[in-house]
Amino acid sequence: MFSLASRIFQRTYASTSSAIPRAVQPAKAQAASTPLDVRVRRAAAIKAKESSPKRLSYIQRRRILQPSVSKTDSRSRIRGVKMVRDHRGVEVAKVLGERIYLPNIIFRMVRNHTPPGEAYNPYEATFRIPQSVTKTDIRSYLLSVYGVKCTYIRTDNYLAKVEDNSVRKYQHKKHRSAYKRAVVGLVDPFYYPLAVEDMNGRERWLREATLEEQFRIKQFKEMNKELLVKMTQKSSDSWSLRGDSWQTRAQILKNIWQKREERERKVRETAVLVQKLREEGKLASSSSS
């Protein structure tokens, strides 16, 4: 009976007297069995680590090493302007921020494609842009630079023709490179400037006269025709351009029409003169004779 009571007491003591969790007991036992020199060295390392300053992150070290910006600490992240005085004592606006350079791209505006018999649509604009530009870039560029609001954007890519070359297997034509066409819907109408179909007769005549005065278009066309004729003829010193033999069919028909108009004009003038003479009695009519 005494042995049974001692066993129960031992079990109760083992289950209630131990306040250390079972998971920590092996670590405690290993630490207790560690040599004294090792424990002293570990304690010194822990003490040195606790006395050392807190380990800083990369951002904290960067903030410490960068120059002081105490004058701009109160400035918000949104850049603005402030008024400063220049060397003349005049207050001018100074931009608080950094310059941002836009990419070197070209927005080329062209006329809208208008089928024959239909009116020009002023609520659309067509651009030729690089292929790397997206619809979001187009909308942001037009709104921020020109203040143009868009309702829709349609894009399509035009690829350059690929031709076989003896030197390289494939080579793009240089005179027609690939581009992207963007058709943009506009909130406010835009009429393409100096549209010939919207001009009256006087405005068209003034336009042609101005172009001829500044660029000599007709003169250069005549010179090109003469050079073309000279290049196609035999290289002879005695050859010269004779008459209107080099004229085109349209010019020949124009000359015929001018001669016909001149003949009809003479007939009308003669008829008016004969009628006038008859009224004056200087010319007898065929009925009286």
Beta strands, then each sheet from edge to edge (+ up, - down):
strand 1: 81-85
strand 2: 91-95
strand 3: 108-110
strand 4: 124-129
strand 5: 150-158
strand 6: 162-164
strand 7: 170-172
strand 8: 179-186
sheet 1: 1+ 2-
sheet 2: 3+ 4- 8+ 5-
sheet 3: 6+ 7-
end
